[in-house]
Each structure stands twice: as structure tokens, then as C-alpha cells.
Amino acid sequence: MGGLEKRLELLEAARKREEAQLSREALTYLSDEDLHALEVVIEARDHGASGEDLYRLAGERGRRAVVALNESLEALREGREPLRGTRA
């Protein structure tokens, strides 16, 4: 069974690498405003902000940025060209 477990670990690692690459590519389609909104929230999370703080901090800009990122990821997964951010 050790061989099967190792193979599963390798497959999972490959999946994670592919997903990370897809996420990096999706970020290139976001506007500067969307990227800044995501950066603010990520920095706050990294400094221990609570869920309530993150929700308040994200505001409408942050929520729009997450939607834009998800739309870009979905388009890439489907083999479509995502729309470029226009709110720069």
C-alpha cells in the first residue's frame, strides 16, 4: 500500500501546482484596483485580523475583486480568455 499512498501524494502535489499556476494566471487579468483590494485583505489576514474585521475591511471593493478573480479562474478552467480588468 505504500506505493499507492506515494502515487496519491504525487498526484495531489501535481494538482496543487496546477491550481497555483492557474491562480497566478488569473491574477494577471485583474485591474490594479482589484489587486490592491485583495492585497489589503491578505495583509490584514496575515496580521491576525478576525473574520469580522476582514469582512468590514474588504468592503465592496474586496468583494468585487474576489468575484473578478473567481470569474477569471472559471474562464481559464473552461479554456476561455478571461476579461481584463477595466477599473485600473
C-alpha positions as CSV (number, residue, x, y, z in Angstrom):
1,M,0.0,0.0,0.0
2,G,3.0,2.4,0.4
3,G,3.3,2.7,-3.4
4,L,-0.3,3.7,-3.7
5,E,-0.1,6.3,-1.0
6,K,3.1,7.7,-2.6
7,R,1.3,7.9,-6.0
8,L,-1.7,9.7,-4.4
9,E,0.7,12.2,-2.8
10,L,2.3,12.8,-6.1
11,L,-1.0,13.3,-7.9
12,E,-2.2,15.7,-5.2
13,A,1.1,17.7,-5.3
14,A,0.7,18.0,-9.1
15,R,-2.9,19.2,-8.7
16,K,-1.9,21.8,-6.2
17,R,0.9,23.0,-8.6
18,E,-1.5,23.3,-11.5
19,E,-4.1,25.2,-9.3
20,A,-1.4,27.6,-8.1
21,Q,-0.3,28.3,-11.7
22,L,-3.9,28.8,-12.7
23,S,-4.4,31.2,-9.8
24,R,-1.3,33.2,-10.7
25,E,-2.5,33.5,-14.3
26,A,-6.0,34.6,-13.2
27,L,-4.5,37.4,-11.1
28,T,-2.9,38.8,-14.2
29,Y,-6.4,39.6,-15.5
30,L,-7.4,41.7,-12.5
31,S,-7.4,45.5,-12.5
32,D,-4.9,47.4,-10.3
33,E,-7.8,48.3,-8.0
34,D,-8.9,44.7,-7.6
35,L,-5.3,43.6,-6.9
36,H,-4.9,46.4,-4.3
37,A,-8.2,45.4,-2.6
38,L,-7.0,41.7,-2.4
39,E,-3.6,42.8,-1.1
40,V,-5.2,44.8,1.7
41,V,-7.3,41.9,2.9
42,I,-4.5,39.4,2.6
43,E,-2.1,41.6,4.6
44,A,-4.8,42.1,7.3
45,R,-5.4,38.3,7.5
46,D,-1.6,37.7,7.8
47,H,-1.5,40.1,10.7
48,G,-4.3,38.2,12.6
49,A,-7.4,40.1,11.6
50,S,-10.6,38.4,12.7
51,G,-13.3,37.3,10.2
52,E,-15.4,40.3,11.1
53,D,-12.5,42.6,10.6
54,L,-11.8,41.1,7.2
55,Y,-15.4,41.4,6.1
56,R,-15.5,45.0,7.2
57,L,-12.1,45.8,5.6
58,A,-12.9,44.1,2.3
59,G,-16.0,46.2,1.7
60,E,-17.5,46.4,-1.7
61,R,-14.1,46.7,-3.5
62,G,-12.8,43.5,-1.9
63,R,-15.9,41.6,-2.7
64,R,-15.8,42.8,-6.3
65,A,-12.1,41.7,-6.5
66,V,-13.0,38.2,-5.3
67,V,-15.8,38.0,-7.9
68,A,-13.4,39.1,-10.6
69,L,-10.8,36.6,-9.6
70,N,-13.3,33.8,-9.5
71,E,-14.7,34.7,-12.9
72,S,-11.1,34.7,-14.3
73,L,-10.4,31.3,-12.8
74,E,-13.6,29.9,-14.2
75,A,-12.9,31.2,-17.7
76,L,-9.4,29.7,-17.6
77,R,-10.6,26.4,-16.4
78,E,-13.1,26.4,-19.3
79,G,-10.4,27.3,-21.8
80,R,-11.8,30.8,-22.4
81,E,-9.9,34.0,-22.4
82,P,-10.9,36.0,-19.2
83,L,-11.9,39.6,-19.5
84,R,-9.1,42.0,-18.5
85,G,-9.8,44.3,-15.5
86,T,-11.1,47.7,-16.6
87,R,-11.2,49.5,-13.3
88,A,-7.5,50.3,-13.2
